[in-house]
């Protein structure tokens, strides 16, 4: 519709559970004008994205492109006029097209500087974006944003005629949509009809004479006019034990639908809906009850749900969403027919949908419907309020009749979603407006990322119903985290302590299972100096001996000397990680071991997850070169231990068959492997019986925070599972139930395991 040229850069929207707006930095417009620019960007859904460093390449590229775009426009709004993301046929970002300002520094130079300010994991993707310098504008983004703000707040007949407005990032102009059915303006109606149509993707017109009649000749920025249509604000039926997405509600006497369940910034449970449902428009405190306000589906029970506690329509940005506090919020969503629905499905977090993909709608009146998301850009539309970050979806079904519409009056606030490959759904946004009154099969929605960002709320997910909120062990760095783990597992001190490098993983992998076997904590050190947190924990533990693992390249003589000041030190160091692993096993398992666990020393995940299982079974972990051969040191250690059974952890790519065969003589070998590191962890932990004291979860893509966990988890008889940094592996809720729902402990801070893991947002 209106802003077809606005930001085609947003043809694929990536959402994160949290979006970060950068604080003012040198070179950034500050104060009221800076706030106006920030608001201007939010209206256009130009918001930075937070993704984990292990996210897939497409997500990293999308986050890099959008974060770079946002940073450039926000920080240099007085030196650039526009920045648009260009995409290939698959919707992937390939370039950033820049519009500089006459007399200002080169926009490409500013963009390159902003690339270097990005987080490390985004820089490479940002550097690969082509920087294309387009036209040079006379007016900067600050002027465009101030003009946009003025247009959005016009009153009287002129304001009534304007149904849409946004900034065209490519043309660095203000694009205004005029009501093609401006019955209140008969003198303008015919001339508006002659304008290019937003629905037909035609080039916009300058329309200088119309601007004069509208009293907008003094905006001072380039303006484009287009013939647009004004959508009308629209406002399902099913009483249930709890409220999630797709339930019919009455707010005052308006028929609306609940959106997704969330948690407010203070942790209260709530559901979201459309801001225009509250009356008077934008009001807070209004009672919300079950059932429609009309007889379309029957009025329902009228039982109380909660009250409107935060309505963004009433805020400065006037975004069409609100928050309803209720103790009955549930992270589920209704599917099936309108009014009655047919069944509920779990909600597993917020996500994205690309141009041309199927979008689901589940309003209480129209029910479960699907449409195709068009390539129309995000922007703001005037429905008597401003609904921002909207996409229009056009159904493939013929229209009319109205029964084929994606959404109808009464569906407002309901969920837009996509199905998740592992079951359940992913939230995309909240239904805002229908094109029913206009005869256009179109359903608009508020982007979930924008609604969450502005409200400060976070998604509530299905797993949170069955999994109690986790605790977290996290220090400022890996050394502090290891010290905290030690304190949690050994509150009364320990006679012996293992110390290994926290900068490299191999030595600590074998040390963890060995330390658990002898009931000793494992602490980490830097190569050059003993960290303060490690020293402090050693003083608290007051050991009588310290086992230092690794050679001088891993742990210096200076560290050994510092340790020797606290207790006698024994260093175990071979010529390589495999020899060191063999020495650790023989040192800790002096009585031998009938079983030995074998894992690759080239990577950390398999050995990390296997540590507690090995400790439970009284077995050492021996590292091997999984793509090479079994070293003489490994074979000698197996003979010395008297091991007759081998448990090989990981698939053939991790530990090749030839390596296993070299160790098999006189021994039986069993391989435990999953499709990936996370499934391998699940399969190895199947050895744990129900009701362990704790279930530990660590990042499967980052080793530091979890290195010391095996020693504590193994000693406590608790399993250690792996998950990606940015979401919860889908197998963990089932494993949690199998184990009798033990308390969950996350290892590491939010850079290692993000808030989405805390909320149990499932991957996929």
C-alpha positions, 0 to 999 in steps of 0.5 A: 500500500502506501509506502511501497518504496519505503523500506523494501529492505524489510521484505524479510523481518527477523524478530528477536525476543528483545530489540535494542535501541542504541544509546546516543553516541558521539555523532548521534543526534541527541535530545528531542530531535534525536528522540523524534528520529528514533520514533521515526525509525520505529514507525518504519520498523527500522529497529536493530536485531539481537542474535546469538553468535551461533545463529545461522548465516541468514539470521546473522546477515539479516541482523547485521543489515538491519542493525547497521541500517538503524545505527547509521540512520540514528547516529548520523541523521543529520548527515544522511537522508536514507539507507535502504537494504537491497535484497536478492530474489531469495530475500537475503540482504546483499547491499545497503543503498545510501542517500547522503546529504549535500556538504556532509561526509560521505555516507559510505564512509559513515556506514563503514565506520558503523560496521566497526562498531557492531558486535563482533559476530555481526561485523563479517556479515556487515562487511560483506554487504555492498555499500551503494551510494545513490542520489545526494539529498538536500535535506537530512533524515532529521528534517524528513522525520520532523516533517513526518511527525508534523504530517502524522499530527495534522488536524481538521480536513487536511488531516482527514484526507491523509491516510498514510505517511512514511519516509521513502528510504531510497528517494529520501522523500516523504511519501503521503497517501491521500484517501481516494474516497475522500468524500469529505473533500469533494473538491479533492476527490477527483484529483486524488483519483488521478494520482498513481495508485498504491495498490498498483505499485505505480511511481508516486507523483509530486502533486505540487498543486495538491500540496498547496490545497492541503497546506503542506507546501512549507514542509521543506522536504521532497514529497511524493503523493499517492492515491491510497485507501483508508482502512477502518479499525476493526474489532472471537468466541471461546471461553477457556481455563486460560487465555492465550491467542485467539480468544474472543474478548470484550473490552468495554463494548468492543469485540476483539481477540486476544493475542499472544501471552507475555510477561510484563517487565515486572514479571506479571503474566498478561496477554496482548491485543489491539490498542484500538480495542480500548475505549475511549481510544487508548484508555488504561484500566478498562475491564476485559471480559470473555466473549464478543460484544456482538451477536456474531458469535454469541456474547459469551460468558462475560467472565472477567479476564483482567484489565488493560494495564498498558495501551501503546495507542495512548503513548507518544508512538500510538502503536496499535497494541495493548497489554492485559494483565491476567493471572490466566495467561497461557502460551497457547493459541486457538486454531480452527473455525471462528467463534468456537475454534477446534483446538489449541496449540503451544506457542514457542516464541516469536519469529519471522516470515519472508515475502511470499510465505504463508501467514496464519491468522486466527481471529475469534470471528473469522477463525483460522485463515491463511494468506500470502505475505506480500512484499509491501514494506512496513510503515504507519497507517492511520486508522484513527490511531497509528498501527506501525510495522504493518504488513499486508497479506492478500489471500489467494482465495477469490474475493468477494465473498467476505467468507474468504477474507483473512480477517474481519471486524472482531478479529482485532488483536488476534494472533498472526503466526507461522507453524513451527516444524517441530509442532506448535506455532511461532508468533509473528504479530497482532491483527490490527485491521481488516480490508473488509469495509473497503472490499479488499481482502487484506489483513494488517498486523503489528509486527511482534518485535515492535510490540514487544520492544515498545511495551517492554514485554517478553514472550511467554512460551509453552515450555514455561507451563511445565518447566519452572523458571530456571536459576542461573550460575553466571559470573562476569567471565568464565573464571568467575562462573567456574568459581561460582560452580565450585562454591555451589557444589562444594560449599564446605571446601574440598581436599583436592582441586583440579585446575585447567586452562579456561582459554582452551577446552581439551584439558578441562574435558578430561579433568571434569570427569576425573575431578568428579570421580575423586569429588574435587571441583574444577577451576579455570585459569588463564595461561599467563596469570591466575585470575583473582576469582580462581585464587579467591575460590581456592582460598575458600576451598582450602585444599591440601593438594592441587592437580594442575592439568596441561603443559606450559603452553596452556598454563605457565610456570607463573600460574603454577607458582601462584598455585603452589603458594596455596597448596602443593601442586602436581602437574599432569602434562603430556606432549599433546591433549591426548597424552594429557588425557591419558595421564589424567585418567591414570592419575584419578582412577588408581583402582582402574576402570572397567569402562572408558568413555571415548570422545573426540579431542577436536571439539568440546560438546560430546566430551562435555555432555558425557562428563557427568555420565562418565562420573556416575559410572565411575569411568574416565573420559579419554580424548582421541584424534577422531579423524586420525588414529588412537595414540599409543598413550590412549591404548596404554591407558586403556590397558593400565585401567583394565577397561573392557568396555568402551562407550564412544560418544559422537557419530562417525564424523567425530570419532571414525570407525577406524579409530574405534577399531584400533581400540577394540581388541579385547574390548566391546565398543558401543557408540552413542550418537545423535543427529547433532551435538544436542541430540547426542547429549540427550542420548548419552544422558538417557543413562540417568534415572529419574529425579536427579537433584538438578538438570544443568543446561549449557551452551553447545556452541560455547565451551568456557562457562560449562567447562567446570560443570562436569566436576560439579554435575558429575559429583552430584549425579546430575545430567548436563544438557546442551542447547544453542545460545539463542533458544532451547533445544526441542528435546529438553522439555520431554527430557525434563518430564522424563527425569521428574521435573528437577530444578533447572540451572543455566550455566553462564550469563545472557551472552552465553544463554540468552533470555530466550533460553530463560523463557524456554523459547524452543528452537525451530 
